[in-house]
Amino acid sequence: FAITNVSKQSSSRENLITGEITNNYSEDVDSVNLSVILRKDGEIVYIDNTFLDNLKVGKPKAFQLSSYRDWPSHDTIEISAMVW
């Protein structure tokens, strides 16, 4: 999978981490588990996951994770995906 355009957005109602995932497999994928890890000074400060369905070969698909609380202070956002 290729994960691109990752960004963090905040509003008065919710906080988002958004991006796009592209299926680089040779066939469509029914379901993917996306894991998000926030790190501060190399230490994990937050982990969450979400699921996306119906990823077509070569087609980018938008994703988002939301929180009604502020994200913990962090230096990096890591996102990984695995077929579910």
Biopython code that builds the backbone (N, CA, C, O; Angstrom):
import numpy as np
from Bio.PDB.StructureBuilder import StructureBuilder

atoms = [
    (1, "PHE", "N", (0.837, -1.178, 0.000)),
    (1, "PHE", "CA", (0.000, 0.000, 0.000)),
    (1, "PHE", "C", (0.879, 1.237, 0.000)),
    (1, "PHE", "O", (1.960, 1.245, 0.590)),
    (2, "ALA", "N", (0.414, 2.268, -0.657)),
    (2, "ALA", "CA", (1.084, 3.571, -0.601)),
    (2, "ALA", "C", (0.178, 4.509, 0.189)),
    (2, "ALA", "O", (-1.005, 4.653, -0.120)),
    (3, "ILE", "N", (0.742, 5.138, 1.203)),
    (3, "ILE", "CA", (-0.019, 6.076, 2.040)),
    (3, "ILE", "C", (0.570, 7.460, 1.809)),
    (3, "ILE", "O", (1.763, 7.679, 2.020)),
    (4, "THR", "N", (-0.281, 8.399, 1.370)),
    (4, "THR", "CA", (0.180, 9.728, 0.981)),
    (4, "THR", "C", (-0.741, 10.819, 1.529)),
    (4, "THR", "O", (-1.816, 10.547, 2.063)),
    (5, "ASN", "N", (-0.285, 12.047, 1.379)),
    (5, "ASN", "CA", (-1.075, 13.240, 1.717)),
    (5, "ASN", "C", (-1.597, 13.230, 3.155)),
    (5, "ASN", "O", (-2.714, 13.680, 3.412)),
    (6, "VAL", "N", (-0.805, 12.726, 4.081)),
    (6, "VAL", "CA", (-1.222, 12.676, 5.480)),
    (6, "VAL", "C", (-1.154, 14.079, 6.058)),
    (6, "VAL", "O", (-0.149, 14.774, 5.917)),
    (7, "SER", "N", (-2.241, 14.488, 6.715)),
    (7, "SER", "CA", (-2.266, 15.806, 7.354)),
    (7, "SER", "C", (-3.105, 15.745, 8.619)),
    (7, "SER", "O", (-3.907, 14.834, 8.825)),
    (8, "LYS", "N", (-2.890, 16.738, 9.445)),
    (8, "LYS", "CA", (-3.605, 16.855, 10.719)),
    (8, "LYS", "C", (-4.422, 18.132, 10.659)),
    (8, "LYS", "O", (-3.917, 19.178, 10.251)),
    (9, "GLN", "N", (-5.687, 18.050, 11.065)),
    (9, "GLN", "CA", (-6.581, 19.206, 11.055)),
    (9, "GLN", "C", (-7.283, 19.293, 12.395)),
    (9, "GLN", "O", (-7.618, 18.276, 13.003)),
    (10, "SER", "N", (-7.502, 20.522, 12.849)),
    (10, "SER", "CA", (-8.188, 20.723, 14.125)),
    (10, "SER", "C", (-9.290, 21.745, 13.955)),
    (10, "SER", "O", (-9.156, 22.718, 13.214)),
    (11, "SER", "N", (-10.378, 21.503, 14.655)),
    (11, "SER", "CA", (-11.477, 22.472, 14.696)),
    (11, "SER", "C", (-12.000, 22.514, 16.120)),
    (11, "SER", "O", (-11.497, 21.803, 16.990)),
    (12, "SER", "N", (-12.987, 23.326, 16.357)),
    (12, "SER", "CA", (-13.544, 23.430, 17.706)),
    (12, "SER", "C", (-14.328, 22.173, 18.093)),
    (12, "SER", "O", (-14.562, 21.934, 19.278)),
    (13, "ARG", "N", (-14.735, 21.369, 17.104)),
    (13, "ARG", "CA", (-15.533, 20.178, 17.397)),
    (13, "ARG", "C", (-14.754, 18.875, 17.385)),
    (13, "ARG", "O", (-15.010, 17.991, 18.203)),
    (14, "GLU", "N", (-13.796, 18.746, 16.457)),
    (14, "GLU", "CA", (-13.050, 17.499, 16.391)),
    (14, "GLU", "C", (-11.691, 17.712, 15.741)),
    (14, "GLU", "O", (-11.445, 18.724, 15.085)),
    (15, "ASN", "N", (-10.823, 16.739, 15.939)),
    (15, "ASN", "CA", (-9.478, 16.753, 15.379)),
    (15, "ASN", "C", (-9.364, 15.567, 14.431)),
    (15, "ASN", "O", (-9.828, 14.470, 14.740)),
    (16, "LEU", "N", (-8.745, 15.790, 13.277)),
    (16, "LEU", "CA", (-8.673, 14.760, 12.253)),
    (16, "LEU", "C", (-7.237, 14.495, 11.831)),
    (16, "LEU", "O", (-6.395, 15.393, 11.838)),
    (17, "ILE", "N", (-6.976, 13.258, 11.468)),
    (17, "ILE", "CA", (-5.796, 12.886, 10.705)),
    (17, "ILE", "C", (-6.347, 12.289, 9.424)),
    (17, "ILE", "O", (-7.106, 11.320, 9.453)),
    (18, "THR", "N", (-5.956, 12.878, 8.294)),
    (18, "THR", "CA", (-6.494, 12.456, 7.007)),
    (18, "THR", "C", (-5.358, 12.064, 6.070)),
    (18, "THR", "O", (-4.196, 12.386, 6.316)),
    (19, "GLY", "N", (-5.704, 11.377, 5.009)),
    (19, "GLY", "CA", (-4.727, 11.002, 4.003)),
    (19, "GLY", "C", (-5.380, 10.156, 2.933)),
    (19, "GLY", "O", (-6.604, 10.040, 2.859)),
    (20, "GLU", "N", (-4.532, 9.567, 2.105)),
    (20, "GLU", "CA", (-5.005, 8.682, 1.047)),
    (20, "GLU", "C", (-4.188, 7.400, 1.072)),
    (20, "GLU", "O", (-2.997, 7.410, 1.385)),
    (21, "ILE", "N", (-4.842, 6.306, 0.741)),
    (21, "ILE", "CA", (-4.162, 5.016, 0.623)),
    (21, "ILE", "C", (-4.435, 4.491, -0.778)),
    (21, "ILE", "O", (-5.556, 4.570, -1.279)),
    (22, "THR", "N", (-3.391, 3.953, -1.403)),
    (22, "THR", "CA", (-3.527, 3.365, -2.730)),
    (22, "THR", "C", (-3.159, 1.893, -2.647)),
    (22, "THR", "O", (-2.131, 1.523, -2.080)),
    (23, "ASN", "N", (-4.009, 1.070, -3.217)),
    (23, "ASN", "CA", (-3.802, -0.375, -3.251)),
    (23, "ASN", "C", (-2.822, -0.701, -4.374)),
    (23, "ASN", "O", (-3.155, -0.557, -5.550)),
    (24, "ASN", "N", (-1.618, -1.138, -4.017)),
    (24, "ASN", "CA", (-0.604, -1.510, -5.004)),
    (24, "ASN", "C", (-0.538, -3.015, -5.248)),
    (24, "ASN", "O", (0.370, -3.500, -5.923)),
    (25, "TYR", "N", (-1.496, -3.746, -4.700)),
    (25, "TYR", "CA", (-1.557, -5.182, -4.949)),
    (25, "TYR", "C", (-2.018, -5.425, -6.385)),
    (25, "TYR", "O", (-2.415, -4.485, -7.073)),
    (26, "SER", "N", (-1.971, -6.668, -6.839)),
    (26, "SER", "CA", (-2.401, -7.015, -8.195)),
    (26, "SER", "C", (-3.898, -7.324, -8.263)),
    (26, "SER", "O", (-4.429, -7.617, -9.334)),
    (27, "GLU", "N", (-4.577, -7.258, -7.110)),
    (27, "GLU", "CA", (-6.026, -7.500, -7.086)),
    (27, "GLU", "C", (-6.679, -6.581, -6.058)),
    (27, "GLU", "O", (-6.020, -6.042, -5.169)),
    (28, "ASP", "N", (-7.999, -6.417, -6.206)),
    (28, "ASP", "CA", (-8.746, -5.591, -5.259)),
    (28, "ASP", "C", (-8.665, -6.191, -3.862)),
    (28, "ASP", "O", (-8.511, -7.402, -3.704)),
    (29, "VAL", "N", (-8.770, -5.336, -2.853)),
    (29, "VAL", "CA", (-8.712, -5.773, -1.452)),
    (29, "VAL", "C", (-10.037, -5.422, -0.789)),
    (29, "VAL", "O", (-10.496, -4.283, -0.870)),
    (30, "ASP", "N", (-10.652, -6.409, -0.131)),
    (30, "ASP", "CA", (-11.952, -6.198, 0.505)),
    (30, "ASP", "C", (-11.885, -5.274, 1.711)),
    (30, "ASP", "O", (-12.738, -4.401, 1.869)),
    (31, "SER", "N", (-10.872, -5.458, 2.570)),
    (31, "SER", "CA", (-10.807, -4.678, 3.808)),
    (31, "SER", "C", (-9.357, -4.490, 4.241)),
    (31, "SER", "O", (-8.527, -5.390, 4.103)),
    (32, "VAL", "N", (-9.069, -3.291, 4.771)),
    (32, "VAL", "CA", (-7.733, -2.945, 5.245)),
    (32, "VAL", "C", (-7.851, -2.350, 6.641)),
    (32, "VAL", "O", (-8.746, -1.552, 6.916)),
    (33, "ASN", "N", (-6.933, -2.750, 7.521)),
    (33, "ASN", "CA", (-6.827, -2.157, 8.854)),
    (33, "ASN", "C", (-5.715, -1.109, 8.792)),
    (33, "ASN", "O", (-4.558, -1.442, 8.535)),
    (34, "LEU", "N", (-6.069, 0.154, 9.028)),
    (34, "LEU", "CA", (-5.095, 1.243, 9.077)),
    (34, "LEU", "C", (-4.754, 1.516, 10.530)),
    (34, "LEU", "O", (-5.645, 1.749, 11.346)),
    (35, "SER", "N", (-3.476, 1.489, 10.855)),
    (35, "SER", "CA", (-3.022, 1.810, 12.208)),
    (35, "SER", "C", (-2.291, 3.146, 12.190)),
    (35, "SER", "O", (-1.473, 3.406, 11.308)),
    (36, "VAL", "N", (-2.595, 3.988, 13.170)),
    (36, "VAL", "CA", (-1.953, 5.289, 13.307)),
    (36, "VAL", "C", (-1.195, 5.320, 14.624)),
    (36, "VAL", "O", (-1.751, 5.010, 15.678)),
    (37, "ILE", "N", (0.071, 5.694, 14.557)),
    (37, "ILE", "CA", (0.908, 5.814, 15.752)),
    (37, "ILE", "C", (1.469, 7.225, 15.797)),
    (37, "ILE", "O", (2.081, 7.687, 14.834)),
    (38, "LEU", "N", (1.260, 7.908, 16.916)),
    (38, "LEU", "CA", (1.869, 9.216, 17.150)),
    (38, "LEU", "C", (3.035, 9.007, 18.100)),
    (38, "LEU", "O", (2.902, 8.321, 19.113)),
    (39, "ARG", "N", (4.187, 9.603, 17.773)),
    (39, "ARG", "CA", (5.382, 9.475, 18.607)),
    (39, "ARG", "C", (5.887, 10.840, 19.038)),
    (39, "ARG", "O", (5.785, 11.821, 18.303)),
    (40, "LYS", "N", (6.432, 10.881, 20.246)),
    (40, "LYS", "CA", (7.097, 12.067, 20.793)),
    (40, "LYS", "C", (8.458, 11.612, 21.275)),
    (40, "LYS", "O", (8.550, 10.738, 22.137)),
    (41, "ASP", "N", (9.521, 12.192, 20.730)),
    (41, "ASP", "CA", (10.891, 11.806, 21.088)),
    (41, "ASP", "C", (11.108, 10.300, 20.962)),
    (41, "ASP", "O", (11.794, 9.689, 21.782)),
    (42, "GLY", "N", (10.510, 9.707, 19.917)),
    (42, "GLY", "CA", (10.674, 8.276, 19.655)),
    (42, "GLY", "C", (9.759, 7.362, 20.444)),
    (42, "GLY", "O", (9.694, 6.166, 20.159)),
    (43, "GLU", "N", (9.052, 7.892, 21.427)),
    (43, "GLU", "CA", (8.158, 7.086, 22.261)),
    (43, "GLU", "C", (6.722, 7.180, 21.746)),
    (43, "GLU", "O", (6.284, 8.249, 21.321)),
    (44, "ILE", "N", (6.000, 6.082, 21.781)),
    (44, "ILE", "CA", (4.599, 6.068, 21.368)),
    (44, "ILE", "C", (3.758, 6.810, 22.409)),
    (44, "ILE", "O", (3.825, 6.515, 23.602)),
    (45, "VAL", "N", (2.968, 7.778, 21.938)),
    (45, "VAL", "CA", (2.079, 8.524, 22.835)),
    (45, "VAL", "C", (0.602, 8.297, 22.503)),
    (45, "VAL", "O", (-0.280, 8.670, 23.277)),
    (46, "TYR", "N", (0.340, 7.674, 21.332)),
    (46, "TYR", "CA", (-1.050, 7.448, 20.937)),
    (46, "TYR", "C", (-1.084, 6.399, 19.835)),
    (46, "TYR", "O", (-0.244, 6.406, 18.935)),
    (47, "ILE", "N", (-2.061, 5.494, 19.911)),
    (47, "ILE", "CA", (-2.294, 4.496, 18.866)),
    (47, "ILE", "C", (-3.792, 4.408, 18.624)),
    (47, "ILE", "O", (-4.586, 4.438, 19.564)),
    (48, "ASP", "N", (-4.168, 4.300, 17.363)),
    (48, "ASP", "CA", (-5.576, 4.088, 17.011)),
    (48, "ASP", "C", (-5.604, 3.346, 15.681)),
    (48, "ASP", "O", (-4.593, 3.266, 14.983)),
    (49, "ASN", "N", (-6.763, 2.806, 15.336)),
    (49, "ASN", "CA", (-6.901, 2.188, 14.020)),
    (49, "ASN", "C", (-8.302, 2.392, 13.485)),
    (49, "ASN", "O", (-9.233, 2.727, 14.217)),
    (50, "THR", "N", (-8.421, 2.182, 12.197)),
    (50, "THR", "CA", (-9.705, 2.252, 11.524)),
    (50, "THR", "C", (-9.683, 1.264, 10.376)),
    (50, "THR", "O", (-8.623, 0.753, 10.014)),
    (51, "PHE", "N", (-10.824, 0.996, 9.810)),
    (51, "PHE", "CA", (-10.920, 0.043, 8.709)),
    (51, "PHE", "C", (-11.460, 0.741, 7.468)),
    (51, "PHE", "O", (-12.320, 1.618, 7.554)),
    (52, "LEU", "N", (-10.941, 0.337, 6.318)),
    (52, "LEU", "CA", (-11.425, 0.800, 5.023)),
    (52, "LEU", "C", (-11.810, -0.414, 4.203)),
    (52, "LEU", "O", (-11.144, -1.448, 4.254)),
    (53, "ASP", "N", (-12.879, -0.284, 3.453)),
    (53, "ASP", "CA", (-13.343, -1.392, 2.625)),
    (53, "ASP", "C", (-13.232, -1.053, 1.147)),
    (53, "ASP", "O", (-13.203, 0.113, 0.752)),
    (54, "ASN", "N", (-13.171, -2.109, 0.343)),
    (54, "ASN", "CA", (-13.229, -2.010, -1.115)),
    (54, "ASN", "C", (-12.140, -1.126, -1.710)),
    (54, "ASN", "O", (-12.434, -0.096, -2.316)),
    (55, "LEU", "N", (-10.904, -1.520, -1.542)),
    (55, "LEU", "CA", (-9.793, -0.800, -2.163)),
    (55, "LEU", "C", (-9.498, -1.419, -3.524)),
    (55, "LEU", "O", (-9.044, -2.559, -3.617)),
    (56, "LYS", "N", (-9.761, -0.657, -4.570)),
    (56, "LYS", "CA", (-9.532, -1.110, -5.942)),
    (56, "LYS", "C", (-8.059, -0.939, -6.301)),
    (56, "LYS", "O", (-7.396, -0.027, -5.807)),
    (57, "VAL", "N", (-7.561, -1.800, -7.143)),
    (57, "VAL", "CA", (-6.164, -1.749, -7.563)),
    (57, "VAL", "C", (-5.843, -0.388, -8.175)),
    (57, "VAL", "O", (-6.521, 0.063, -9.099)),
    (58, "GLY", "N", (-4.804, 0.262, -7.651)),
    (58, "GLY", "CA", (-4.305, 1.509, -8.216)),
    (58, "GLY", "C", (-5.138, 2.742, -7.971)),
    (58, "GLY", "O", (-4.769, 3.825, -8.428)),
    (59, "LYS", "N", (-6.247, 2.622, -7.269)),
    (59, "LYS", "CA", (-7.140, 3.762, -7.032)),
    (59, "LYS", "C", (-6.934, 4.310, -5.619)),
    (59, "LYS", "O", (-7.119, 3.579, -4.645)),
    (60, "PRO", "N", (-6.553, 5.590, -5.490)),
    (60, "PRO", "CA", (-6.415, 6.163, -4.150)),
    (60, "PRO", "C", (-7.780, 6.264, -3.462)),
    (60, "PRO", "O", (-8.798, 6.524, -4.103)),
    (61, "LYS", "N", (-7.774, 6.054, -2.163)),
    (61, "LYS", "CA", (-8.999, 6.175, -1.369)),
    (61, "LYS", "C", (-8.688, 7.014, -0.135)),
    (61, "LYS", "O", (-7.703, 6.763, 0.560)),
    (62, "ALA", "N", (-9.523, 8.006, 0.133)),
    (62, "ALA", "CA", (-9.322, 8.886, 1.287)),
    (62, "ALA", "C", (-9.657, 8.148, 2.577)),
    (62, "ALA", "O", (-10.517, 7.268, 2.606)),
    (63, "PHE", "N", (-8.950, 8.533, 3.650)),
    (63, "PHE", "CA", (-9.261, 8.009, 4.975)),
    (63, "PHE", "C", (-9.160, 9.138, 5.988)),
    (63, "PHE", "O", (-8.536, 10.170, 5.739)),
    (64, "GLN", "N", (-9.790, 8.918, 7.139)),
    (64, "GLN", "CA", (-9.652, 9.865, 8.241)),
    (64, "GLN", "C", (-9.846, 9.155, 9.565)),
    (64, "GLN", "O", (-10.627, 8.211, 9.681)),
    (65, "LEU", "N", (-9.118, 9.632, 10.556)),
    (65, "LEU", "CA", (-9.316, 9.231, 11.940)),
    (65, "LEU", "C", (-9.694, 10.487, 12.691)),
    (65, "LEU", "O", (-9.111, 11.547, 12.462)),
    (66, "SER", "N", (-10.652, 10.383, 13.576)),
    (66, "SER", "CA", (-11.102, 11.574, 14.289)),
    (66, "SER", "C", (-11.049, 11.365, 15.790)),
    (66, "SER", "O", (-11.120, 10.244, 16.294)),
    (67, "SER", "N", (-10.920, 12.490, 16.489)),
    (67, "SER", "CA", (-10.915, 12.487, 17.942)),
    (67, "SER", "C", (-11.594, 13.763, 18.422)),
    (67, "SER", "O", (-11.391, 14.835, 17.851)),
    (68, "TYR", "N", (-12.389, 13.646, 19.456)),
    (68, "TYR", "CA", (-13.020, 14.836, 20.037)),
    (68, "TYR", "C", (-12.104, 15.507, 21.057)),
    (68, "TYR", "O", (-12.427, 16.573, 21.580)),
    (69, "ARG", "N", (-10.973, 14.887, 21.334)),
    (69, "ARG", "CA", (-9.958, 15.459, 22.223)),
    (69, "ARG", "C", (-8.773, 15.893, 21.369)),
    (69, "ARG", "O", (-8.622, 15.445, 20.232)),
    (70, "ASP", "N", (-7.945, 16.755, 21.913)),
    (70, "ASP", "CA", (-6.725, 17.142, 21.215)),
    (70, "ASP", "C", (-5.802, 15.941, 21.109)),
    (70, "ASP", "O", (-5.768, 15.094, 22.002)),
    (71, "TRP", "N", (-5.046, 15.868, 20.005)),
    (71, "TRP", "CA", (-4.041, 14.817, 19.891)),
    (71, "TRP", "C", (-2.957, 15.075, 20.932)),
    (71, "TRP", "O", (-2.650, 16.233, 21.214)),
    (72, "PRO", "N", (-2.379, 14.045, 21.503)),
    (72, "PRO", "CA", (-1.253, 14.261, 22.419)),
    (72, "PRO", "C", (-0.107, 14.956, 21.673)),
    (72, "PRO", "O", (0.007, 14.838, 20.453)),
    (73, "SER", "N", (0.720, 15.666, 22.399)),
    (73, "SER", "CA", (1.895, 16.290, 21.794)),
    (73, "SER", "C", (2.734, 15.212, 21.118)),
    (73, "SER", "O", (3.034, 14.183, 21.724)),
    (74, "HIS", "N", (3.117, 15.449, 19.854)),
    (74, "HIS", "CA", (3.850, 14.435, 19.102)),
    (74, "HIS", "C", (4.765, 15.082, 18.067)),
    (74, "HIS", "O", (4.559, 16.224, 17.656)),
    (75, "ASP", "N", (5.783, 14.320, 17.655)),
    (75, "ASP", "CA", (6.726, 14.747, 16.623)),
    (75, "ASP", "C", (6.394, 14.132, 15.267)),
    (75, "ASP", "O", (6.593, 14.760, 14.227)),
    (76, "THR", "N", (5.887, 12.897, 15.286)),
    (76, "THR", "CA", (5.656, 12.175, 14.038)),
    (76, "THR", "C", (4.307, 11.473, 14.037)),
    (76, "THR", "O", (3.746, 11.135, 15.079)),
    (77, "ILE", "N", (3.813, 11.271, 12.825)),
    (77, "ILE", "CA", (2.608, 10.473, 12.588)),
    (77, "ILE", "C", (3.029, 9.331, 11.685)),
    (77, "ILE", "O", (3.543, 9.556, 10.589)),
    (78, "GLU", "N", (2.811, 8.099, 12.144)),
    (78, "GLU", "CA", (3.115, 6.910, 11.335)),
    (78, "GLU", "C", (1.813, 6.192, 11.037)),
    (78, "GLU", "O", (0.980, 5.993, 11.920)),
    (79, "ILE", "N", (1.649, 5.804, 9.774)),
    (79, "ILE", "CA", (0.447, 5.077, 9.390)),
    (79, "ILE", "C", (0.874, 3.825, 8.627)),
    (79, "ILE", "O", (1.684, 3.887, 7.702)),
    (80, "SER", "N", (0.318, 2.703, 9.032)),
    (80, "SER", "CA", (0.587, 1.451, 8.329)),
    (80, "SER", "C", (-0.741, 0.776, 8.001)),
    (80, "SER", "O", (-1.765, 1.056, 8.624)),
    (81, "ALA", "N", (-0.706, -0.108, 7.021)),
    (81, "ALA", "CA", (-1.924, -0.784, 6.585)),
    (81, "ALA", "C", (-1.657, -2.264, 6.412)),
    (81, "ALA", "O", (-0.568, -2.676, 6.014)),
    (82, "MET", "N", (-2.673, -3.058, 6.719)),
    (82, "MET", "CA", (-2.566, -4.495, 6.469)),
    (82, "MET", "C", (-3.920, -5.014, 6.028)),
    (82, "MET", "O", (-4.967, -4.557, 6.486)),
    (83, "VAL", "N", (-3.868, -5.986, 5.122)),
    (83, "VAL", "CA", (-5.092, -6.613, 4.640)),
    (83, "VAL", "C", (-5.777, -7.266, 5.820)),
    (83, "VAL", "O", (-5.139, -7.926, 6.640)),
    (84, "TRP", "N", (-7.073, -7.079, 5.897)),
    (84, "TRP", "CA", (-7.826, -7.623, 7.021)),
    (84, "TRP", "C", (-8.693, -8.756, 6.574)),
    (84, "TRP", "O", (-9.406, -9.345, 7.387)),
]
sb = StructureBuilder()
sb.init_structure("model")
sb.init_model(0)
sb.init_chain("A")
sb.init_seg("    ")
for serial, (resi, resn, name, xyz) in enumerate(atoms, 1):
    if name == "N":
        sb.init_residue(resn, " ", resi, " ")
    sb.init_atom(name, np.array(xyz, "f"), 0.0, 1.0, " ", f" {name:<3s}", serial, name[0])
structure = sb.get_structure()
